[in-house]
Amino acid sequence: MAAVSGRRSLLVAAAAAAGVVVLDQLTKWIVRSAADSLPAWLFDHVGVEIVHNSGISFSRFAGHGAAVVVAVAAVILIVVALLPFVSPRYRLPLGLVLGGAAGNLIDRLAHGYVLDYLKLGPWPTFNVADIAIAAGAVWVVVLVLVPARARE
């Protein structure tokens, strides 16, 4: 698939961000609705359990709610401001990061914490927004490390 360019890539990034927010908030609503029957395990180390994360990745900075909200909001604003100026090839992965950050910020503002619920082996519990942030960040790193001509 050819790279999406120009104005269209901005729309694709915005749609990806919006899609991540909707999917993230929908899954969190489902998990909150099923809280009475959780945790639930599909296999020994794969399941759904509720964790209230007041920090960031791996619960770092837990208990620093206001500072975390300000930092996450600043990152969101910076990404939104820079998105029109970055190469179109970076826009979709940045849209994923943006959507994930926005999804988790909604939780922080509404509940004072982020709802994490996916448990996979030894990994800390995470959610759809975290997946989008990680996937977008890895994608950006790959794009930086692999020149555009080498991928074509």
MOBELGI-V615438 format. One record per residue. N is the residue number from 0. RES is the residue in one letter. BURIAL is # if it has 24 or more other C-alpha atoms within 12 Angstrom, else .. Layout:
# MOBELGI-V615438
n->N res->RES burial->BURIAL
n->N res->RES burial->BURIAL
This chain:
# MOBELGI-V615438
n->0 res->M burial->.
n->1 res->A burial->.
n->2 res->A burial->.
n->3 res->V burial->.
n->4 res->S burial->.
n->5 res->G burial->.
n->6 res->R burial->.
n->7 res->R burial->.
n->8 res->S burial->#
n->9 res->L burial->#
n->10 res->L burial->.
n->11 res->V burial->#
n->12 res->A burial->#
n->13 res->A burial->#
n->14 res->A burial->.
n->15 res->A burial->#
n->16 res->A burial->#
n->17 res->A burial->#
n->18 res->G burial->#
n->19 res->V burial->#
n->20 res->V burial->#
n->21 res->V burial->.
n->22 res->L burial->#
n->23 res->D burial->#
n->24 res->Q burial->#
n->25 res->L burial->.
n->26 res->T burial->#
n->27 res->K burial->#
n->28 res->W burial->.
n->29 res->I burial->.
n->30 res->V burial->#
n->31 res->R burial->#
n->32 res->S burial->.
n->33 res->A burial->.
n->34 res->A burial->.
n->35 res->D burial->.
n->36 res->S burial->.
n->37 res->L burial->.
n->38 res->P burial->.
n->39 res->A burial->.
n->40 res->W burial->.
n->41 res->L burial->.
n->42 res->F burial->.
n->43 res->D burial->.
n->44 res->H burial->.
n->45 res->V burial->.
n->46 res->G burial->#
n->47 res->V burial->#
n->48 res->E burial->#
n->49 res->I burial->#
n->50 res->V burial->#
n->51 res->H burial->#
n->52 res->N burial->#
n->53 res->S burial->#
n->54 res->G burial->#
n->55 res->I burial->#
n->56 res->S burial->#
n->57 res->F burial->.
n->58 res->S burial->.
n->59 res->R burial->.
n->60 res->F burial->.
n->61 res->A burial->.
n->62 res->G burial->.
n->63 res->H burial->.
n->64 res->G burial->#
n->65 res->A burial->.
n->66 res->A burial->.
n->67 res->V burial->#
n->68 res->V burial->#
n->69 res->V burial->.
n->70 res->A burial->.
n->71 res->V burial->#
n->72 res->A burial->#
n->73 res->A burial->.
n->74 res->V burial->.
n->75 res->I burial->#
n->76 res->L burial->.
n->77 res->I burial->.
n->78 res->V burial->#
n->79 res->V burial->#
n->80 res->A burial->.
n->81 res->L burial->.
n->82 res->L burial->#
n->83 res->P burial->#
n->84 res->F burial->.
n->85 res->V burial->#
n->86 res->S burial->.
n->87 res->P burial->#
n->88 res->R burial->#
n->89 res->Y burial->#
n->90 res->R burial->#
n->91 res->L burial->#
n->92 res->P burial->#
n->93 res->L burial->#
n->94 res->G burial->#
n->95 res->L burial->#
n->96 res->V burial->#
n->97 res->L burial->#
n->98 res->G burial->#
n->99 res->G burial->#
n->100 res->A burial->#
n->101 res->A burial->#
n->102 res->G burial->#
n->103 res->N burial->#
n->104 res->L burial->#
n->105 res->I burial->#
n->106 res->D burial->#
n->107 res->R burial->#
n->108 res->L burial->.
n->109 res->A burial->.
n->110 res->H burial->.
n->111 res->G burial->.
n->112 res->Y burial->#
n->113 res->V burial->#
n->114 res->L burial->#
n->115 res->D burial->#
n->116 res->Y burial->#
n->117 res->L burial->#
n->118 res->K burial->#
n->119 res->L burial->.
n->120 res->G burial->.
n->121 res->P burial->.
n->122 res->W burial->.
n->123 res->P burial->#
n->124 res->T burial->#
n->125 res->F burial->#
n->126 res->N burial->#
n->127 res->V burial->#
n->128 res->A burial->#
n->129 res->D burial->#
n->130 res->I burial->#
n->131 res->A burial->#
n->132 res->I burial->#
n->133 res->A burial->#
n->134 res->A burial->#
n->135 res->G burial->#
n->136 res->A burial->#
n->137 res->V burial->.
n->138 res->W burial->#
n->139 res->V burial->#
n->140 res->V burial->.
n->141 res->V burial->.
n->142 res->L burial->.
n->143 res->V burial->.
n->144 res->L burial->.
n->145 res->V burial->.
n->146 res->P burial->.
n->147 res->A burial->.
n->148 res->R burial->.
n->149 res->A burial->.
n->150 res->R burial->.
n->151 res->E burial->.
